[in-house]
Amino acid sequence: MKQTKEDRQFILDNLPEGTKRIQVVSPNGKQQYKRPDEVDIDTDEISISPTGAPIIMRGKPGRKPKVIRNAATPQIAQTCQARDEHVSDHELSHTIRQDANSDKVIESILLEMAQDAATIDFEKEEATRTGGDVSGLLTKKARILKGMSDIWLRKKSLDEGGIIDLESGTFEAVFGLILETFKETLFDAGVHEEHIETIFAKLVNSLDDQWKEEAKRRMRQERGN
């Protein structure tokens, strides 16, 4: 995008402190470094790096030129400011700054992941409505839900001294979510419905008292490590 006179003036007005020279291209195509007060905002094209920042030199004479990142236009500056404000005001960042060891950090992480899963649900509905492919979205959702389950179960394990109550309604709900996600992923991978039903019938039958005892044994073993 061709620079306007206003763009060049904005760049010059917002150069980092200590800037000695700025790279420009003259009307005849010659590339050179000029002092900021030597730049002709009517004819000189200010050189911009791939990062979107003007190329400048600063520091004491004889030092190696240093490329400095700086917003090239007022629009980019506004975007950068909005990004910085968003990061600063982000709930998870704010919670960690207050107390990185607080339980609220885990809660904030789970909330972020839940919002991501909800966003994927919306994208899946839109893709389905327009005839798009949803397999990738479902795979992303499955990973998010598995991550949420892992985090929650780990937190629950720590809260209860390393042993999860396998008879609790909470565990049943979380484990049920894992199974539902697994089933949905199999279906989305193209596994026939009758095969899925057979797999789950065998899986449910295997979750007997012996399985629960083995699960408890492994939890106690993990706690001792």
ROMI-33847 format. One record per residue (C-alpha): x, y, z; residue number from 1; residue in three letters. Coordinates in Angstrom, 3 decimals. Example, Ala and Ser with C-alpha at 12.3 -4.5 7.8 and 13.67 -1.06 7.14 Angstrom:
// ROMI-33847
+----------+----------+----------+-----+--------+
:        u :        v :        w : num : residu :
+----------+----------+----------+-----+--------+
:   12.300 :   -4.500 :    7.800 :   1 :    ala :
:   13.670 :   -1.060 :    7.140 :   2 :    ser :
+----------+----------+----------+-----+--------+
This chain:
// ROMI-33847
+----------+----------+----------+-----+--------+
:        u :        v :        w : num : residu :
+----------+----------+----------+-----+--------+
:    0.000 :    0.000 :    0.000 :   1 :    met :
:    1.474 :    3.343 :   -1.096 :   2 :    lys :
:    2.334 :    5.686 :    1.741 :   3 :    gln :
:    0.550 :    8.983 :    2.048 :   4 :    thr :
:    2.080 :   12.181 :    3.328 :   5 :    lys :
:    0.097 :   11.712 :    6.541 :   6 :    glu :
:    1.469 :    8.178 :    6.973 :   7 :    asp :
:    5.056 :    9.425 :    6.676 :   8 :    arg :
:    4.451 :   12.216 :    9.141 :   9 :    gln :
:    2.898 :    9.764 :   11.619 :  10 :    phe :
:    5.921 :    7.467 :   11.339 :  11 :    ile :
:    8.344 :   10.339 :   11.914 :  12 :    leu :
:    6.325 :   11.618 :   14.877 :  13 :    asp :
:    6.401 :    8.197 :   16.547 :  14 :    asn :
:   10.009 :    7.138 :   16.068 :  15 :    leu :
:   11.626 :    5.523 :   19.136 :  16 :    pro :
:   13.696 :    7.790 :   21.343 :  17 :    glu :
:   17.303 :    7.916 :   20.222 :  18 :    gly :
:   16.597 :    7.323 :   16.540 :  19 :    thr :
:   19.494 :    8.758 :   14.535 :  20 :    lys :
:   18.556 :    7.848 :   10.992 :  21 :    arg :
:   15.710 :    6.269 :    9.071 :  22 :    ile :
:   15.930 :    4.382 :    5.797 :  23 :    gln :
:   14.114 :    5.940 :    2.830 :  24 :    val :
:   13.880 :    5.510 :   -0.941 :  25 :    val :
:   14.206 :    8.720 :   -2.936 :  26 :    ser :
:   12.054 :    9.467 :   -6.011 :  27 :    pro :
:   14.885 :    8.216 :   -8.265 :  28 :    asn :
:   14.880 :    4.837 :   -6.461 :  29 :    gly :
:   18.016 :    5.392 :   -4.390 :  30 :    lys :
:   17.952 :    3.780 :   -0.929 :  31 :    gln :
:   19.650 :    5.746 :    1.820 :  32 :    gln :
:   19.578 :    6.619 :    5.525 :  33 :    tyr :
:   18.563 :   10.126 :    6.485 :  34 :    lys :
:   18.193 :   11.992 :    9.724 :  35 :    arg :
:   14.490 :   12.273 :   10.594 :  36 :    pro :
:   14.566 :   16.039 :   10.012 :  37 :    asp :
:   16.018 :   15.475 :    6.524 :  38 :    glu :
:   13.193 :   13.242 :    5.311 :  39 :    val :
:   11.034 :   14.833 :    2.629 :  40 :    asp :
:    7.533 :   13.652 :    3.487 :  41 :    ile :
:    6.315 :   14.731 :    0.047 :  42 :    asp :
:    8.701 :   12.600 :   -2.014 :  43 :    thr :
:   10.678 :   10.141 :    0.178 :  44 :    asp :
:    9.222 :    6.652 :    0.630 :  45 :    glu :
:   10.024 :    5.362 :    4.135 :  46 :    ile :
:   11.366 :    1.790 :    4.049 :  47 :    ser :
:    9.247 :   -0.714 :    5.991 :  48 :    ile :
:   10.550 :   -4.062 :    7.283 :  49 :    ser :
:    8.627 :   -7.361 :    6.809 :  50 :    pro :
:    7.319 :   -6.901 :   10.374 :  51 :    thr :
:    5.581 :   -3.667 :    9.389 :  52 :    gly :
:    8.015 :   -1.388 :   11.225 :  53 :    ala :
:   10.149 :    1.390 :    9.717 :  54 :    pro :
:   13.865 :    0.574 :    9.399 :  55 :    ile :
:   15.877 :    2.893 :   11.638 :  56 :    ile :
:   19.333 :    3.363 :   13.138 :  57 :    met :
:   19.931 :    4.586 :   16.647 :  58 :    arg :
:   22.655 :    4.651 :   19.268 :  59 :    gly :
:   26.147 :    6.064 :   19.353 :  60 :    lys :
:   28.081 :    6.576 :   16.097 :  61 :    pro :
:   29.956 :    3.481 :   14.979 :  62 :    gly :
:   27.541 :    0.990 :   16.537 :  63 :    arg :
:   25.884 :   -1.615 :   14.346 :  64 :    lys :
:   22.552 :   -0.441 :   12.887 :  65 :    pro :
:   19.636 :   -1.917 :   14.763 :  66 :    lys :
:   16.250 :   -2.734 :   13.260 :  67 :    val :
:   13.485 :   -1.439 :   15.524 :  68 :    ile :
:    9.882 :   -2.578 :   15.348 :  69 :    arg :
:    7.412 :    0.256 :   15.328 :  70 :    asn :
:    3.913 :    0.761 :   13.960 :  71 :    ala :
:    4.121 :    1.911 :   10.350 :  72 :    ala :
:    0.683 :    3.569 :   10.127 :  73 :    thr :
:   -1.938 :    4.988 :   12.517 :  74 :    pro :
:   -4.170 :    2.001 :   11.762 :  75 :    gln :
:   -1.460 :   -0.497 :   12.755 :  76 :    ile :
:   -0.728 :    1.533 :   15.891 :  77 :    ala :
:   -4.392 :    1.367 :   16.908 :  78 :    gln :
:   -4.429 :   -2.396 :   16.347 :  79 :    thr :
:   -1.275 :   -2.835 :   18.441 :  80 :    cys :
:   -2.747 :   -0.730 :   21.238 :  81 :    gln :
:   -6.006 :   -2.715 :   21.179 :  82 :    ala :
:   -4.015 :   -5.973 :   21.287 :  83 :    arg :
:   -1.927 :   -4.811 :   24.257 :  84 :    asp :
:   -5.053 :   -3.707 :   26.140 :  85 :    glu :
:   -6.753 :   -7.041 :   25.438 :  86 :    his :
:   -3.740 :   -8.991 :   26.721 :  87 :    val :
:   -3.474 :   -6.774 :   29.799 :  88 :    ser :
:   -7.186 :   -7.084 :   30.632 :  89 :    asp :
:   -7.422 :  -10.802 :   29.834 :  90 :    his :
:   -8.953 :  -12.677 :   32.766 :  91 :    glu :
:   -6.426 :  -15.511 :   32.776 :  92 :    leu :
:   -3.468 :  -13.110 :   32.628 :  93 :    ser :
:   -4.988 :  -11.011 :   35.419 :  94 :    his :
:   -5.591 :  -14.096 :   37.595 :  95 :    thr :
:   -2.022 :  -15.372 :   37.166 :  96 :    ile :
:   -0.562 :  -11.947 :   37.964 :  97 :    arg :
:   -2.597 :  -11.840 :   41.180 :  98 :    gln :
:   -1.691 :  -15.353 :   42.385 :  99 :    asp :
:   -0.270 :  -18.005 :   40.070 : 100 :    ala :
:   -0.906 :  -20.680 :   42.723 : 101 :    asn :
:   -4.571 :  -19.863 :   43.161 : 102 :    ser :
:   -7.298 :  -22.378 :   42.268 : 103 :    asp :
:   -8.796 :  -19.602 :   40.172 : 104 :    lys :
:   -6.012 :  -20.145 :   37.621 : 105 :    val :
:   -7.326 :  -23.652 :   36.911 : 106 :    ile :
:  -10.870 :  -22.315 :   36.799 : 107 :    glu :
:   -9.829 :  -19.623 :   34.314 : 108 :    ser :
:   -8.066 :  -22.189 :   32.126 : 109 :    ile :
:  -11.129 :  -24.427 :   32.109 : 110 :    leu :
:  -13.321 :  -21.436 :   31.280 : 111 :    leu :
:  -11.055 :  -20.506 :   28.346 : 112 :    glu :
:  -11.154 :  -24.078 :   27.056 : 113 :    met :
:  -14.939 :  -24.229 :   27.445 : 114 :    ala :
:  -15.277 :  -21.027 :   25.426 : 115 :    gln :
:  -13.043 :  -22.494 :   22.718 : 116 :    asp :
:  -15.199 :  -25.629 :   22.617 : 117 :    ala :
:  -18.330 :  -23.476 :   22.330 : 118 :    ala :
:  -16.739 :  -21.513 :   19.481 : 119 :    thr :
:  -15.941 :  -24.753 :   17.668 : 120 :    ile :
:  -19.548 :  -25.861 :   18.161 : 121 :    asp :
:  -20.717 :  -22.680 :   16.460 : 122 :    phe :
:  -18.245 :  -23.146 :   13.611 : 123 :    glu :
:  -19.400 :  -26.753 :   13.225 : 124 :    lys :
:  -23.029 :  -25.666 :   12.958 : 125 :    glu :
:  -22.088 :  -23.078 :   10.332 : 126 :    glu :
:  -20.034 :  -25.632 :    8.391 : 127 :    ala :
:  -22.901 :  -28.126 :    8.516 : 128 :    thr :
:  -25.364 :  -25.470 :    7.361 : 129 :    arg :
:  -23.187 :  -24.539 :    4.383 : 130 :    thr :
:  -22.161 :  -28.080 :    3.497 : 131 :    gly :
:  -18.594 :  -27.744 :    4.744 : 132 :    gly :
:  -16.324 :  -30.385 :    6.269 : 133 :    asp :
:  -16.727 :  -30.717 :   10.049 : 134 :    val :
:  -14.296 :  -33.563 :   10.753 : 135 :    ser :
:  -11.426 :  -31.236 :   11.618 : 136 :    gly :
:  -13.609 :  -29.195 :   13.949 : 137 :    leu :
:  -14.805 :  -32.279 :   15.794 : 138 :    leu :
:  -11.232 :  -33.461 :   16.230 : 139 :    thr :
:  -10.296 :  -30.064 :   17.716 : 140 :    lys :
:  -13.277 :  -30.217 :   20.061 : 141 :    lys :
:  -12.341 :  -33.731 :   21.161 : 142 :    ala :
:   -8.819 :  -32.571 :   22.025 : 143 :    arg :
:  -10.142 :  -29.619 :   24.003 : 144 :    ile :
:  -12.611 :  -31.747 :   25.957 : 145 :    leu :
:   -9.960 :  -34.352 :   26.692 : 146 :    lys :
:   -7.661 :  -31.589 :   27.905 : 147 :    gly :
:  -10.414 :  -30.223 :   30.140 : 148 :    met :
:  -11.085 :  -33.672 :   31.546 : 149 :    ser :
:   -7.395 :  -34.269 :   32.243 : 150 :    asp :
:   -7.042 :  -30.929 :   34.026 : 151 :    ile :
:  -10.214 :  -31.406 :   36.054 : 152 :    trp :
:   -9.396 :  -34.978 :   37.058 : 153 :    leu :
:   -5.873 :  -33.981 :   38.040 : 154 :    arg :
:   -7.185 :  -31.123 :   40.175 : 155 :    lys :
:   -9.792 :  -33.385 :   41.751 : 156 :    lys :
:   -7.129 :  -35.968 :   42.476 : 157 :    ser :
:   -4.933 :  -33.402 :   44.232 : 158 :    leu :
:   -7.863 :  -31.991 :   46.208 : 159 :    asp :
:   -8.772 :  -35.449 :   47.484 : 160 :    glu :
:   -5.270 :  -36.565 :   48.348 : 161 :    gly :
:   -4.639 :  -38.335 :   45.053 : 162 :    gly :
:   -7.641 :  -40.684 :   45.083 : 163 :    ile :
:  -10.682 :  -39.950 :   42.924 : 164 :    ile :
:  -14.083 :  -41.118 :   44.112 : 165 :    asp :
:  -15.133 :  -43.378 :   41.250 : 166 :    leu :
:  -18.650 :  -43.636 :   42.649 : 167 :    glu :
:  -19.287 :  -39.905 :   42.690 : 168 :    ser :
:  -21.775 :  -38.305 :   40.327 : 169 :    gly :
:  -19.133 :  -35.777 :   39.330 : 170 :    thr :
:  -16.727 :  -38.466 :   38.131 : 171 :    phe :
:  -19.569 :  -40.221 :   36.346 : 172 :    glu :
:  -20.458 :  -37.012 :   34.499 : 173 :    ala :
:  -16.866 :  -36.275 :   33.473 : 174 :    val :
:  -16.165 :  -39.873 :   32.442 : 175 :    phe :
:  -19.412 :  -39.911 :   30.500 : 176 :    gly :
:  -18.260 :  -36.810 :   28.622 : 177 :    leu :
:  -14.999 :  -38.554 :   27.719 : 178 :    ile :
:  -16.909 :  -41.555 :   26.378 : 179 :    leu :
:  -19.270 :  -39.343 :   24.392 : 180 :    glu :
:  -16.317 :  -37.502 :   22.869 : 181 :    thr :
:  -14.624 :  -40.789 :   21.997 : 182 :    phe :
:  -17.820 :  -42.083 :   20.407 : 183 :    lys :
:  -18.314 :  -38.915 :   18.390 : 184 :    glu :
:  -14.716 :  -39.057 :   17.185 : 185 :    thr :
:  -15.102 :  -42.675 :   16.038 : 186 :    leu :
:  -18.247 :  -41.772 :   14.158 : 187 :    phe :
:  -16.551 :  -38.805 :   12.547 : 188 :    asp :
:  -13.574 :  -40.972 :   11.547 : 189 :    ala :
:  -15.901 :  -43.094 :    9.429 : 190 :    gly :
:  -16.314 :  -46.110 :   11.730 : 191 :    val :
:  -19.652 :  -47.820 :   11.049 : 192 :    his :
:  -22.325 :  -47.223 :   13.652 : 193 :    glu :
:  -22.794 :  -50.944 :   14.368 : 194 :    glu :
:  -19.063 :  -51.287 :   15.053 : 195 :    his :
:  -19.175 :  -48.322 :   17.404 : 196 :    ile :
:  -22.069 :  -49.836 :   19.309 : 197 :    glu :
:  -20.198 :  -53.145 :   19.588 : 198 :    thr :
:  -17.083 :  -51.388 :   20.869 : 199 :    ile :
:  -19.033 :  -49.460 :   23.501 : 200 :    phe :
:  -20.995 :  -52.506 :   24.612 : 201 :    ala :
:  -17.728 :  -54.327 :   25.298 : 202 :    lys :
:  -16.214 :  -51.241 :   26.909 : 203 :    leu :
:  -19.128 :  -50.774 :   29.308 : 204 :    val :
:  -19.017 :  -54.458 :   30.282 : 205 :    asn :
:  -15.326 :  -54.157 :   31.080 : 206 :    ser :
:  -15.893 :  -51.287 :   33.537 : 207 :    leu :
:  -16.766 :  -53.652 :   36.386 : 208 :    asp :
:  -15.670 :  -53.799 :   40.015 : 209 :    asp :
:  -12.350 :  -55.339 :   39.006 : 210 :    gln :
:  -11.667 :  -52.363 :   36.738 : 211 :    trp :
:  -12.486 :  -49.937 :   39.572 : 212 :    lys :
:  -10.111 :  -51.732 :   41.940 : 213 :    glu :
:   -7.362 :  -51.587 :   39.333 : 214 :    glu :
:   -8.047 :  -47.871 :   38.817 : 215 :    ala :
:   -7.781 :  -47.224 :   42.561 : 216 :    lys :
:   -4.573 :  -49.255 :   42.769 : 217 :    arg :
:   -2.993 :  -47.186 :   40.013 : 218 :    arg :
:   -4.087 :  -43.944 :   41.662 : 219 :    met :
:   -2.514 :  -45.014 :   44.946 : 220 :    arg :
:    0.627 :  -46.035 :   43.074 : 221 :    gln :
:    0.787 :  -42.701 :   41.280 : 222 :    glu :
:    0.267 :  -40.866 :   44.557 : 223 :    arg :
:    3.243 :  -42.670 :   46.062 : 224 :    gly :
:    5.595 :  -41.723 :   43.196 : 225 :    asn :
+----------+----------+----------+-----+--------+
